């Protein structure tokens, strides 16, 4: 995400409007399990099967980036191209599972399959039960987004380990038009929203051709099943989170590889890092812009958990890891 260079006034209105909408919204209708499952499946399928093109923004506090997206759906593997409209020039091309990107520098780019398949407006898991076990859905009204009528749904956490979310869904097509994630005080922490959108019709194939010299990227495979670590025992994780990735990796500013676990609940992720103690890293809780981080020292190691979740969630993740006998 890049530093804000424009859209400041428009972005402020987006945040203010979302906050006021959250405060003014009536309780609304709680969807039963069948209705909720039908909604999630519809919204999950729409960005795969529909043809659309538009401009959307992503804003997180004083950072913003705008993108143009072209998507050709149907006929087997979908095709998609995205490009940034402000800040450094970025371009992303996807044809089914084949990904290519253009960035201003020549550093290698590595993505995981979950990231490439969850870019706005394709943010729901493929299986509705992954999400509905953790959130209940409430329909709270209707508003216009980018000129289209949208139904508004609140995704309310079933426990204290996650934050609420709000989604604006195109009434006609089921395409996600806007999303808001809230923080611990019901403040808006992140927005994705279309400012222009055209759904359906024919898409000029030339719009799917890259403008810049894109290069293929390596896709990290997600583990099929958790692999028991000989050094660390994992117990009593917060409910509803599934392990997506488990690997050792080199991170910027780190002298030694870091053990990384990535968990998700269908909407958000939590990362757990295990590495030798770094005296510069204070123990305890840190919170900023809707992101919680909790660090604790265990023997010669520090365990750090971070994610867009409440403080008790990252604390529980950090404390779920303990050295196996003989490694303390």
Helices and strands as residue ranges (DSSP letters): H 8-24, E 29-30, H 33-49, E 52-60, E 63-72, E 79-84, E 91-95, E 98-102, E 110-112, H 113-116, H 128-132, E 135-145, E 148-157, E 165-170, E 176-182, E 188-199, G 205-208, E 215-216, E 218-220, E 232-234, E 242-249, E 258-264, E 269-276, E 284-288, E 291-298, E 301-307, H 311-319, E 321-323
